[in-house]
Every structure is written in C-alpha cells, then in structure tokens.
Amino acid sequence: MHSFAYKNGSLHCEGVNLADIAAVIGTPTFVYSKKTITEDLSEFREALSPLDAHVAYAVKACSNKAILNLMVQQGVGFDIVSGGELWRVINAGGDATLCTYAGVGKTEPEIRYALEQNIYCFNCESENELREINRIAGEMGVHAPIAVRVNPHVDAHTHKYITTGTNENKFGVDITRIEELYATIAAEMPHLRIRGLQMHIGSQLTEIRPFVEAIEKVAPVVRKFIDLYGIEFWSIGGGIGIVYDGCLASGLSAWWAEHPEHITIRGYADAIIPLLKPLGIKIIVEPGRRLTGNACAMLTTCLYEKRGEAKTFKMIDAGMNDIIRPALYEGYHEIWPVTEHRDDTIVADIVGPICESGDFQAQNRAIADVKPGEVLAEMSAGAYGFSMASTYNSRPLAAEVLVDGEKWHIIRRRQTLEEIVTGECLPGEC
Ligand SMILES: *Cc1c(COP(=O)(O)O)cnc(C)c1O
C-alpha cells in the first residue's frame, strides 16, 4: 500500500498537502512517506516469518541518509554495491556487520575498507575477483567472508537493461560452473571463508514464476554446499516489482484486486517459503525498489505548454537529470496534478528542460490539461529516482522531504550552484 491520495481535491502524502510542500521549498522535490516504507517493510518481514529470513535493503534504490536511518531503526541489514554505499550506511548509523557487498567491479581500496569494517559477506561475481579478495585478505591477515553470485539462467521477463539472470549478461557465475568454482576456492584461496551463496535475477519482476524457477534450480546446489562447506546463508536477491501504472487512479487495493497476476509480497512469500523452508538455512532477501518505489512522489511545476501540429507538449521543471528512468529504460510514472482536475483530459508529452530529445517523463499520455504554474506529482519515484540523479545541464540536485503523519521534514536541501562546482578548479589550483 502507499499513502498518496486526494483529500478534498488536494493530493496528500499521509496527512500533508503536497501543495504546501511545493509552496514552501519549491520544485522539483522528492517527497517520501515514512508510513509506506515502514508498513511495507513490516509486511515483508511478517510474510517471510516462517523462515529464518533477513532483509538486506538494496541501498542503491534510494540512499538518502534519513531513509537509510529509517531502515537502521527498523533493524534491517543492507545490500551495498560500492565502498561509497558502505560509507553511507555507516554515516547513517548502520552496522557494517549487517552489510552484504555485491557488484562486478570492486576495487582494492573498496575491498580493504569493507574488510576493515568487518562486513557480513562479499557477494562475488568472478573467479578473478575472488583471487583479488583472497590476496588482499592475506596481506591484511584476515579471512574474508564470501559468497558467489550464481547465475541460474532464468528469464525474468523484465526490461533488457534490468534483467541479470541469464548467461548473456555480466553478472554472476553460470550455474553449470558454480560447483567447480567453490571447489577451487576451497582448495586454492586460504584467506577466504565460504559463507553462503547468492543470486539476483533482475529488477522490477512483476511475476512470481521466475523467482520460483530460479529457487528450484539452485536449491540442490545450496543443499550440496551446506554439506560440503557448511554455508550459513542463501541470498535470493531482490527484484520484486511495484505498480507504476494504475496505482492512483483506482486506489491500489482496487488495482491489486483487478490484477491478480501481479506480484505481491504475500504471493511471493507464499510461493517461495515451501521451497526454502526444508533447507533449514538463513535466507537473505535484498529488496530495493519494493521498499521505496511506491513510497515517493516527485513534485514538479508545469512551466509552459506548446500546442504543435502533431503534439501537445507540457514543459516541466524536472528533467532526466532528476529522474532518468523514462529515458534509460522506458520507465513509466503516473503524473497527477496536486490540485485535482475534472473532465479536461488531453493527450500530451510531458517533457523536461534538458537539451536532449530523450528528456521526457511521459509520451502520448492522457493527462489533466494542467496550466503553467500548476504543481504535478510524478508518482512511484522513490526507487532509482533521486539515487540516479545528476547535475547535467548544471541543474542543482532536487530537494528531498520525509513525511511523517501530519509533519514533514527536509532530508536534503536543494543543492546550490556553489555546491555543483565544489572541487572544480583551474589547472594548478587543486
Ligand atoms: C539492485 C540489486 C538489488 C535490488 O533490486 P530491486 O529490484 O531494487 O529489488 C538486490 N540485489 C542486488 C545484488 C542488486 O544489484
């Protein structure tokens, strides 16, 4: 569920009128609902409670300090993909020993930092990476806890840029080679400690079947590794999809009722628990998008409109530098006026100010005929939204706000122009 709804004609997040936030701090601004995040997290944990299951929130989905701190307060761990994300977790009050570290390109300084901080496990993606961690751990006189990401060869039926579990992409080690690799680790890499096995088949999966297929394929390997190496965990990755199209129009409950084929936390848990429970091993899940995606709307202001021969354009003050999902992988976001309209729907392209044809948030979209000056809410912007933002076109990073009931708090003030150029200098000055 999420906490964005019209009340008396004004779009609210929990008890806060979004127009009030825009009036005080301007746009573009990302507004997060604390209630949505904490309730969805509770639903996750409750649904998986028959297992020894642990949530490792995927930091890259949304890495604001206050959001990470909210996760810390809920006692979850973190799945990180860089030394920078580990630093962020620690800076937000998180515990490094609850961090798993994924990614295909870990550098030596990152590996040293993670070892110094005593992370829970490196989730490794290639034999050469394992040899590098072994070498560094040896030099430091420690044992590095590792798991390898197994690639189970399952088609996740998601966009090609966010599918990761087939043998045609850069992630993981093929399931046909994983047993041989673990034997090599055990025989040749004395500074590594085999702690688990990991997989992650893709992002924004809207069906349960690929998860079930992957678990069924890999479970026999897990059984073997429990016997051979005494592994203590199996991380089954993240990837649980959210609702991007339809969630506000009819209300999310109604939407779910009409789309029984779309993945839910409960459906996901019910399908995988019978497969995982008999293994008797700790299960880690790494949701990112599912915990923060629907929990945020980005506020933006309509600047101009242009009615051409073929198309109507609405120019807004948010660009692909603020949310790149539509440009990068055809991401879809609902866009609603914060003051409700009635019966004036038109078809338009919603485009940003960036000098790129790919800078659109919606194309050929049926939308309220909003006028310049009106504030819009781009929904489901909480995952891979702000965390992918840049200052392209020298546009300051947007502000971020956390709503808690009737109150709202700035959790990132809008960047200043000075801050954009911080660190730049003329030759010889730096
Ligand atoms: C990105 C990522 C996740 C999170 O994916 P979501 O689709 O946001 O749930 C989990 N695990 C790994 C290894 C990742 O790279």
The ligand as an SDF file (V2000), in Angstrom:
LIG
                    3D

 15 15  0  0  0  0  0  0  0  0999 V2000
   19.9740   -3.7760   -7.3850 C   0  0  0  0  0  0  0  0  0  0  0  0
   20.1150   -5.0110   -6.6090 C   0  0  0  0  0  0  0  0  0  0  0  0
   19.0880   -5.4180   -5.7220 C   0  0  0  0  0  0  0  0  0  0  0  0
   17.7920   -4.6790   -5.5740 C   0  0  0  0  0  0  0  0  0  0  0  0
   16.9570   -4.8180   -6.6890 O   0  0  0  0  0  0  0  0  0  0  0  0
   15.4550   -4.2690   -6.6440 P   0  0  0  0  0  0  0  0  0  0  0  0
   14.9270   -4.5830   -7.9900 O   0  0  0  0  0  0  0  0  0  0  0  0
   15.5280   -2.8240   -6.3680 O   0  0  0  0  0  0  0  0  0  0  0  0
   14.7540   -5.0180   -5.5660 O   0  0  0  0  0  0  0  0  0  0  0  0
   19.3020   -6.5510   -4.9670 C   0  0  0  0  0  0  0  0  0  0  0  0
   20.4460   -7.2550   -5.0690 N   0  0  0  0  0  0  0  0  0  0  0  0
   21.4360   -6.9100   -5.9180 C   0  0  0  0  0  0  0  0  0  0  0  0
   22.6740   -7.7160   -5.9830 C   0  0  0  0  0  0  0  0  0  0  0  0
   21.3090   -5.7760   -6.7100 C   0  0  0  0  0  0  0  0  0  0  0  0
   22.2870   -5.4400   -7.5530 O   0  0  0  0  0  0  0  0  0  0  0  0
  1  2  1  0
  2  3  1  0
  2 14  2  0
  3  4  1  0
  3 10  2  0
  4  5  1  0
  5  6  1  0
  6  7  2  0
  6  8  1  0
  6  9  1  0
 10 11  1  0
 11 12  2  0
 12 13  1  0
 12 14  1  0
 14 15  1  0
M  END
$$$$
